[in-house]
Amino acid sequence: MRAQFAAGIGWGDAKQALFEKINTEIAPFRARYEHLMANPKELEEILQMGAEKARRHSRKQLDKARRAIGIRPLAKLKII
């Protein structure tokens, strides 16, 4: 691009080259997005798997925090 500017490329041509570069780079992501939008069941499955993974991680972190500050699970408390 530097050489093209030195040779006298115009801003319009530079913007078009930039657009083409960006468009080429994001094309696979756009295709994946369009595929998922056309297949909501597949998208829902992916989201549910992500939610389960997040729950597993957050449970571990929450349990660790509870132990650190001394909060015991309610099921283990002895009621007098």
Buried (B, 14 or more C-beta within 10 A) or exposed (E): EEEEEEEEBEEEEEEEEEEEEEEEEEEEEEEEEEEBEEEEEEBEEEEEEEEEEEEEEEEEEEEEEEEEEEEEEEEEEEEE
